[in-house]
Amino acid sequence: MTTYFSSNFKLGILGGGQLGKMMLYSTRKFDITTHVMDASEEAPCKIACNQFTLGNLMDFDAVYNFGKQVDVLTFEIENINIDALERLEHEGVKVFPSSETLRIIQNKATQKLFYKNNDIPTSSFLRFEDLSTLHEAIAQDDLKFPFVWKAAQFGYDGNGVKMIRDVSDLEGLPTSECIAEDLVPFKNELAVIVARTENGAVKTYPVVEMEFHPEANQVEYVICPARIDQAVAQKAQAVALKVSEAFKHVGLLAVEMFQTKDDEILVNEVAPRPHNSGHQTIEASYTSQFEQHLRAILNLPLGKTDSKVGGIMVNLVGAEGHTGNVIYKNIEQIMTLEGVTPHIYGKKQTRPFRKMGHVTIVNEDLAEARRIGQIVKETIEVVSD
């Protein structure tokens, strides 16, 4: 048996952002030695890992050389050189989730085809090798407005996704590979996080409900448990488990879904890592998503996924019109509210809609937690000096 705790074992994390930083809460609790690589000198992870390496995650040599120094390699972002991960796997480094899983997920067109081929319910879509072929499809009446345009690669935090209502909406978009998805008439956007170990043990977290910012296409609130019928929750859990089984991932898989007007469940997309829809688990669950990811990739017993209490997560994003050194205005004021815990990610520079932190509100009464969440959202401001 491998000894992870207070030992020579080294865990590598590719990506040094806030997800990695929150994963390090748990590695420090367990005294697991961690190496982190990120392209930014000011990566939030830098203060909490044992060794920090500056490097480009898309560069083969940088990823390969970093991976050779560790025993198990994981990641907190999808934009990574997959060929380097494959080479490391062939040379005996454990990479979780695997390069094969990441290769499918990294490209949204490949991801959608994977759902279709595995009989996983998802919205109808068309794949285009570039923007000009999408324009041709419109001209030939093979693609009708409105639809959702998604860049096949390198989208994040609402970037790379746009509602297209007429031709003018396509102006200025990247010319690279993309997909056009049918608009889904949905009641709710839901998510389920599934944890899976190397030996196939699986656990799911309760279904959460997500409320999005209409302009930025970013999650504003995560509500756990989702305010939906039990039958719909069971269906969402079953779909998430089916997706997990198809990918056979190791680690966490966050499955984002639509609940349609007819209470069908359609998979939107997945993330093979800790996810925005699980931040409330730090305060509200028996086992946080970050600890669970570690348990899963190290093949340790999975922790209890039940919520101890109702949880709401509010994203803190940079205010519009503010770029520069960050100031968290009225943060002391929100800390007077019951059950409120701020998490500040450690990014020194703010810009409009940049994820700078989140606030968790826990309460035995979910409606009260949501009410306090609204006050938090309206009170705290992420501005520049």
C-alpha positions in Angstrom: 0.0 0.0 0.0 1.2 3.5 -0.9 1.7 5.8 2.1 0.5 9.3 1.2 0.6 10.9 4.6 3.8 12.5 6.0 5.8 10.6 3.4 7.9 11.0 0.3 4.8 10.6 -1.9 4.4 13.6 -4.3 1.1 14.7 -5.7 1.3 17.0 -8.8 -1.4 19.5 -9.7 -1.5 21.2 -13.1 -3.0 24.6 -12.7 -2.5 26.9 -9.8 -5.9 28.7 -9.7 -8.5 28.9 -7.0 -9.6 25.2 -7.5 -6.1 24.1 -6.8 -5.8 26.4 -3.8 -9.0 24.9 -2.3 -7.6 21.4 -3.0 -4.6 22.3 -1.0 -6.8 22.9 2.1 -7.1 19.2 2.1 -3.6 18.2 1.1 -2.3 20.3 4.1 -4.9 18.7 6.4 -3.6 15.2 5.3 0.1 16.4 5.1 0.4 15.3 1.5 3.4 16.8 -0.4 2.2 18.8 -3.4 3.9 20.2 -6.5 2.0 22.7 -8.5 2.7 24.1 -12.0 1.1 27.3 -13.4 1.9 29.9 -16.0 1.4 32.8 -13.5 4.0 34.0 -10.9 1.0 35.1 -8.9 -1.0 31.9 -9.0 -3.2 31.5 -5.9 -1.8 28.0 -5.2 1.8 29.4 -4.8 1.4 30.2 -1.1 0.1 26.7 -0.1 2.0 24.1 -2.0 5.3 22.5 -1.2 6.9 23.3 -4.5 5.8 25.7 -7.2 6.9 25.5 -10.9 6.4 28.2 -13.4 5.4 26.7 -16.7 3.0 26.7 -19.7 0.3 24.0 -19.3 0.0 23.7 -23.1 3.7 23.1 -23.6 4.7 19.4 -24.0 8.1 19.7 -22.4 6.9 21.8 -19.4 4.1 19.3 -18.6 6.2 16.2 -19.2 9.2 17.4 -17.1 6.9 18.5 -14.3 5.0 15.2 -14.3 8.3 13.1 -14.1 8.8 14.6 -10.6 5.6 13.3 -9.1 3.8 10.0 -8.3 0.2 11.0 -9.2 -0.7 13.9 -11.4 -4.1 15.6 -11.4 -5.3 19.0 -12.7 -7.7 21.8 -11.9 -8.1 23.1 -15.5 -8.7 21.3 -18.8 -6.4 23.3 -21.1 -3.4 21.0 -20.7 -1.0 19.4 -23.2 -2.6 15.9 -23.5 0.2 14.3 -25.5 2.5 15.0 -22.5 0.0 13.3 -20.2 -0.2 10.3 -22.5 3.6 9.9 -22.5 3.7 10.2 -18.7 1.0 7.5 -18.4 3.1 5.2 -20.7 6.1 5.8 -18.4 4.2 4.8 -15.2 3.0 8.1 -13.8 -0.6 7.9 -12.7 -2.7 10.6 -14.3 -6.2 11.1 -12.9 -8.5 11.7 -14.6 -6.8 10.0 -17.5 -5.5 11.6 -20.7 -8.2 9.6 -22.6 -11.0 11.2 -20.4 -9.5 14.7 -20.8 -9.1 14.3 -24.6 -12.8 13.7 -25.0 -13.9 16.5 -22.6 -11.3 19.1 -23.8 -13.1 19.4 -27.1 -16.8 20.3 -26.8 -17.7 18.8 -30.2 -16.0 15.5 -29.3 -17.8 15.6 -25.9 -21.2 16.0 -27.5 -20.5 13.1 -30.0 -19.5 11.0 -27.0 -22.9 11.6 -25.4 -24.6 10.7 -28.7 -22.6 7.5 -29.1 -23.2 6.4 -25.5 -27.0 7.1 -25.6 -26.7 9.9 -23.0 -29.5 12.5 -23.4 -28.2 15.8 -24.7 -29.5 18.7 -26.9 -29.3 18.4 -30.7 -26.2 19.9 -32.2 -24.2 20.4 -35.4 -20.4 20.4 -35.6 -18.5 22.8 -37.8 -14.8 22.8 -38.6 -14.8 26.6 -38.7 -17.0 29.6 -38.6 -17.2 29.9 -42.4 -18.8 26.4 -42.7 -21.3 27.5 -40.0 -22.1 30.6 -42.2 -22.6 28.2 -45.2 -25.1 26.1 -43.2 -27.1 29.2 -42.4 -27.1 30.3 -46.0 -28.3 26.9 -47.1 -31.0 26.9 -44.4 -29.5 23.8 -42.7 -29.1 25.9 -39.5 -31.9 28.0 -38.1 -31.9 30.9 -35.6 -31.8 31.0 -32.7 -29.1 28.6 -31.5 -26.2 28.5 -29.0 -22.7 28.8 -30.5 -19.9 27.2 -28.6 -16.2 27.2 -29.3 -15.0 23.6 -29.5 -11.9 24.4 -27.4 -10.5 26.9 -24.8 -13.8 28.2 -23.5 -14.0 29.0 -19.8 -16.2 30.9 -17.3 -18.8 31.8 -19.9 -16.3 32.7 -22.6 -16.6 30.7 -25.8 -20.4 30.5 -25.5 -22.9 32.9 -27.1 -26.6 33.0 -28.0 -27.0 33.6 -31.7 -30.3 35.2 -32.8 -29.2 36.6 -36.2 -26.1 36.8 -38.4 -24.8 40.0 -36.7 -24.3 38.0 -33.5 -21.6 35.9 -35.2 -19.4 39.0 -35.8 -16.1 38.9 -34.0 -16.3 35.3 -32.9 -13.2 33.0 -33.2 -13.0 31.4 -36.7 -12.0 28.0 -35.3 -13.9 24.7 -34.8 -17.3 25.2 -33.1 -20.7 23.6 -32.5 -24.2 25.0 -32.8 -26.7 23.6 -30.2 -30.4 23.7 -30.3 -31.9 26.1 -27.6 -33.3 24.0 -24.8 -36.5 25.2 -23.2 -35.5 24.5 -19.6 -36.9 25.1 -16.1 -33.7 24.7 -14.3 -29.9 24.3 -14.7 -28.8 21.5 -12.4 -25.5 19.8 -11.6 -24.4 16.5 -10.0 -20.8 15.8 -8.9 -19.8 12.2 -9.1 -16.7 10.8 -7.4 -15.1 7.6 -8.7 -12.0 5.7 -7.5 -9.5 3.7 -9.4 -11.2 0.5 -8.2 -14.6 1.7 -9.3 -16.2 2.9 -6.0 -18.7 5.6 -6.9 -20.6 8.3 -4.9 -22.7 11.2 -5.9 -23.4 14.5 -4.2 -26.9 15.9 -3.9 -28.3 17.6 -7.0 -27.7 21.4 -7.0 -29.5 24.1 -8.8 -27.6 26.9 -10.6 -28.7 30.5 -11.2 -26.8 32.2 -14.0 -25.9 35.8 -14.7 -27.7 36.6 -18.0 -24.9 38.6 -19.6 -21.7 36.9 -18.3 -23.2 33.4 -18.6 -21.5 32.6 -15.3 -23.0 30.9 -12.2 -24.2 33.5 -9.7 -25.8 31.2 -7.2 -25.5 27.5 -6.4 -28.4 26.1 -4.3 -28.1 22.8 -2.5 -30.3 20.9 -2.4 -32.0 21.8 -5.7 -35.6 23.0 -5.2 -37.0 20.2 -7.5 -39.2 17.2 -7.1 -37.7 14.0 -5.7 -38.4 12.1 -9.0 -36.5 14.7 -11.0 -33.6 14.6 -8.6 -33.4 10.8 -8.9 -33.5 11.1 -12.7 -30.6 13.6 -12.6 -28.6 11.4 -10.3 -29.2 8.4 -12.6 -28.1 10.4 -15.7 -24.9 11.6 -13.9 -24.0 8.0 -12.9 -24.5 6.9 -16.5 -22.2 9.7 -17.7 -19.6 8.7 -15.1 -19.8 5.0 -16.1 -19.3 5.9 -19.8 -16.2 8.0 -19.1 -14.9 5.6 -16.4 -13.1 8.6 -15.0 -11.1 8.6 -11.8 -11.6 11.7 -9.6 -14.5 14.1 -9.7 -16.8 14.6 -12.7 -19.2 17.6 -12.5 -22.2 16.9 -14.7 -24.1 20.0 -15.7 -27.7 19.4 -16.9 -30.9 21.0 -18.1 -34.3 20.1 -16.5 -36.6 20.7 -19.5 -40.2 22.0 -19.3 -41.3 18.4 -19.5 -39.0 17.3 -16.7 -36.5 15.5 -19.0 -32.8 15.7 -18.1 -30.4 16.7 -20.8 -26.6 16.8 -20.2 -25.1 20.1 -21.1 -21.4 19.5 -20.4 -19.0 18.1 -17.9 -15.8 19.1 -16.0 -13.4 16.3 -14.9 -12.3 18.2 -11.7 -13.6 20.1 -8.7 -16.2 22.6 -9.9 -18.0 25.8 -9.2 -21.2 23.8 -8.5 -19.5 22.1 -5.5 -18.0 25.0 -3.6 -20.7 25.0 -0.9 -19.6 21.5 0.1 -16.7 23.0 2.1 -19.1 24.3 4.7 -22.3 22.4 4.0 -21.2 18.8 3.4 -19.6 16.0 5.5 -16.9 15.7 2.8 -15.9 18.7 0.7 -15.6 18.1 -3.1 -11.8 18.9 -2.8 -11.1 16.3 -0.2 -13.3 13.9 -2.2 -11.2 14.5 -5.3 -8.1 13.6 -3.4 -9.7 10.5 -1.9 -10.8 9.4 -5.4 -7.5 9.9 -7.2 -5.5 8.2 -4.4 -7.9 5.3 -4.3 -8.8 6.0 -0.7 -12.3 5.3 0.8 -14.8 7.9 -0.4 -16.2 10.2 2.2 -19.9 10.8 3.0 -21.5 13.1 0.4 -24.6 14.1 2.3 -25.2 17.7 3.2 -25.1 18.6 6.9 -27.2 21.7 6.3 -28.7 23.7 3.4 -26.0 25.6 1.4 -26.0 28.5 -1.0 -22.9 29.6 -2.8 -22.6 33.2 -4.2 -19.8 33.9 -6.7 -17.8 37.0 -6.2 -16.8 38.4 -9.6 -15.1 41.6 -10.6 -17.6 44.6 -11.0 -18.1 46.1 -14.4 -16.0 49.1 -15.1 -13.3 48.1 -12.6 -9.8 46.9 -13.6 -6.8 47.0 -11.3 -5.8 46.3 -7.7 -8.7 44.6 -6.0 -10.8 45.9 -3.0 -13.6 43.8 -1.4 -16.0 46.6 -0.5 -18.4 45.9 2.5 -16.9 42.5 3.2 -17.1 43.1 7.0 -20.8 44.0 6.6 -21.6 40.6 5.1 -19.6 38.8 7.8 -22.1 40.0 10.4 -24.8 37.9 8.7 -25.5 34.4 10.1 -23.9 31.4 8.4 -21.8 33.5 6.0 -18.2 32.4 5.1 -16.2 34.3 2.4 -13.5 32.6 0.4 -11.1 35.0 -1.2 -9.0 33.4 -4.0 -5.9 35.5 -3.8 -6.0 37.2 -7.2 -4.5 40.7 -6.7 -6.0 42.1 -9.9 -9.7 42.4 -10.7 -11.4 42.9 -14.0 -15.1 42.7 -15.1 -16.6 39.3 -14.4 -13.3 37.7 -13.2 -13.9 35.1 -10.5 -12.3 36.6 -7.4 -13.9 34.6 -4.7 -17.2 33.1 -3.4 -19.3 33.3 -0.3 -21.1 30.3 1.3 -24.3 30.7 3.3 -25.4 27.8 5.4 -28.7 27.5 7.2 -31.1 24.8 8.2 -33.8 26.7 6.3 -32.8 26.9 2.6 -35.2 29.7 1.8 -33.5 31.8 4.6 -30.1 30.9 3.2 -31.2 32.1 -0.3 -32.5 35.3 1.3 -29.2 36.0 3.0 -27.4 35.1 -0.3 -29.4 37.9 -2.0 -28.2 40.4 0.6 -24.6 39.2 0.2 -24.9 39.6 -3.6 -26.3 43.2 -3.2 -23.9 44.3 -0.5 -20.4 43.1 -1.3 -18.6 44.8 -4.3 -15.4 43.6 -6.0 -13.9 46.9 -7.2 -10.5 48.3 -8.0 -8.6 51.1 -6.1 
